[in-house]
Amino acid sequence: MSAAASEPHTLAAPSPWVVRWAAELPAGASVLDVACGSGRHVRWLAARGLRVTGIDRDAAALSGLASVAQTIVADIEENPWPLPAGATFDAVVVTNYLHRPLWPRLLAAVAPGGRLIYETFAAGNETVGKPSNPAFLLAPGELLDAVRGQLRVIGYEDGFLASPREAYVQRVCAVRQPAGVVAPRYAL
């Protein structure tokens, strides 16, 4: 069982991390929201003119999203990946959810020039609340390791958040460089 299964998405406001990194997406961009719950990010993204697909195993939670997004009811931990092979998106959003075996699928779903916007609970969270099971908490640097060699990290944080509720989180925004694009060199 994932962290999402033990603690449903009940927050109404979108994550500031998602807002920060999705705000640059142009109208009409395609976004996949994985384990979207009742759709706090789906609604915010759709209101910005983005084409959103939300996946969750809870049909009742998805029922209120049909007017703003494509929804897919699927247990992505116990069943095959519900999207066609090769399906990609301009952004893949994942919050408050961790199922490590899905990382190859999530990374493959990021289109060239697209981005992965990921935020979930990290080690230390067991001291302030749920989830507390180490299986649902990222180890230090684990999100960086998950994208290393496949996506270029443009934003990363690992630490304590005081609100909207106390939690230890890790966050990454990483992009898939389009073919033929060489990353700029920066002087240190």
Steps between C-alpha positions, in 0.01 A plus 500: 500500500629847413512811710210630292291201595559556870442876480269627225556835332275724701668837466309750290779736394761386250851438626721810469763273340258396226385859452859621471609249236175456308434874466739516203312237299334652192123479450410173334793308650424143603534403866474163673406517870581163659307390810303823464240424767212746490694726267641806672773518234279378216260788559774762531681378187178477295401853607828617343398356163705181520384162373503283811478125548450384858562145616382361833361173631210674676212532253297709744781755533534523121126534437503874560777561246340375179399850392853639523732211414536157354490257791624145525398271783788259552684329780849576367667301775323171437411517131676586172575863417172633353649727232604385153868421450685812395239745636680816614401829660640850525492457877455212741382605847522277807430618855465315830547165327785254487513164325859454392436230236312765295799730461604359159141553373481853640834601351411345163175704498695830495512628141813660352502853641253388768540491874443280800360688800519268800442564871451244774588409855857447614688339783432694817126514439454215747582753775210731411221279365387272220626341292750357743575168332854520357378329183305820420774748590777607265858456614727807478568575133275220376308717252829624356614140458169409332545756221879491469615428145151541354377848587677827582418634846395866498362511855544286810417531867525260793385615840231597747179687416305672776178545298241420384593227749831396645679255272840398374500498119720462199418687180649494156430668170699341219483539122563267211739679267372494141715296264801694380484762776820539694461621855666839558820510701502709810806642665526422868 
